[in-house]
Amino acid sequence: MRTRPVVLTLIAAAALVAAGAVPAGAGQGPDNGRITYGRYNPDRSPSLWVADIDGRHQRQLATETTYFSDWAPDGSRIAFDFESDSGDVHIATVDADGQHRQDLTSAPGVQECPKWSPDGQWITYDAWNPAQAEFSTSIWVMRADGSEARQVTSGGFDVEPVFSPDGRQILFGRITGEDPTGQLEALYVVNTDGSGLREVVPARAGLEHPDWSPDGSWVTFNIGPEYPDAASSGDILAVHPSGLGLHVLRARTDRFAFYKAMWSPDGRQLLLGCFDATAGREGLCTAAAGGGRVRAVHLGGTTEGNWPAWGSAPSP
């Protein structure tokens, strides 16, 4: 449920458009593999872990405080952000077995929320330079080895970028302010060269954590459960990239409030952050993209997790 401190995201009131269920998108992506997530340490700082989708075979991949992670399209490597000893936030990649770590960024400030391009050649992320007069992040891209970094957006407070399935556009959140019901954030898309910027969803209170379905038909986001007065607090919403068809895809239940919905590689399921009101703790859940039962991922005992990502099954 928690959003990392440097990426507090936002949303304002806009009416939901009634629409049918999101299609499962069968055959739109590769087979599903393992997951990564932020597992809470005793001091409540999260570190990066990997596990099977049922919670078995958990393994720690990084000891630093980490939040967001993402899998390379072939399921071979994981990009993640981490806090350095200096307090800056950087991006690294590592094999799924914890080997061959490579730190990609080192500039002062913040480089966070990495997402791979569909061809595995690029990583998009948001970044802040301490030389700026005020704190805000913009969208950047770099090669998967950390080279050729370039800025894509400017003039806004832009966060959590995601490549489109064809690799031509980037979806991201733009923080615009706040109102009595919570922080305000809108959804935008932009071409990877910085052209063609357009709004997909107007600013709403509590909007956060966008993702793009593997078939390109839908983008999803949530309304933060920490904003109880915001419309659809704890719900997952979906909308076409055109901005049409906005609707609640997965409504919160008496037991679970949802956030950080990530599509499975095959487009059939969602991996969700879910606050379990019965147990009183944060965890991970899965659900079919078209509806149906919500299943908790068993992390073990009272273990709590957040910031999920779902990788493809590596090729034989």
Disulfide bonds with the S-S distance in Angstrom:
Cys274-Cys285 2.13
